[in-house]
């Protein structure tokens, strides 16, 4: 089914954010695990996998609309040098995602592409939930201090 160029561009814009997030979160998962913060490492890894699933859905939709997925296009991958910086970088990335998905939903409604709207809306909700989680973590760090926060993130080691 031939899709509209504006929709395909919007889907590729969202794909860029997802591909960036996959790499950013995966690297941070390994960093946190290496630092001994296994709970955070697991959370980052789960987020990376979640972003991979989003990317898969976007690629499938782009192909369905007879477009070309732009898989070589990335935003700057900002890997934080400490946990707080990671959260701050992740928050910026997720806020960009919320903006992109809001715009994609709006465009899909405007152009009558309900399939794209139905794809984008749940991803938007998940991105908003991740923003909320990141804001909560930064709030906790502010209230209890980074040392106390990190002590709570050590968790068990599976390996």
C-alpha positions, 0 to 999 in steps of 0.5 A: 500500500503506497503511503504518503511521503509525510507519514513515511518521513514522520515514521523515519524520524521516530525510527531515528529516535528509537535507533539512537535509544537502543544504542544509548540504553544498551551501552548504559546497561553494560556500564551500570552492570560494570559499576555494580548497579545491577538493578539499573543495568537491568532497567537500561537493558529492558528499555533498550529491548523495548526500543528495539521492539518499537523500531521493529514496528516502525520498520514494518509500517514503513515497508508496508507503506512502500517506504525505505526505513532509514536505519543508518540515521542516528541522533547523537548517542549521549552515554553519560559518564555517571548515573545522573548524567545518564538519566539527564541524557535519557530524559532529553532523548525521551522528551524528543520522542514524546514530541516526535510521536505527538507530531506523528499522531497529529499528522496521521489524524490530519492525513487520515492514516489511522494505521499509523496513528494506532501504531504511534499512540501506544509508543507515545504512551510508553515514552511518556511513562519513561519520561515520568520514570526518569523524572522520578529517578532524578527527583529521588537523587535530589532528595536522598543524594546520589550515594543513597540512591545508588546504594539502592540500585546494586541489586543481585548479580545474575552472572 
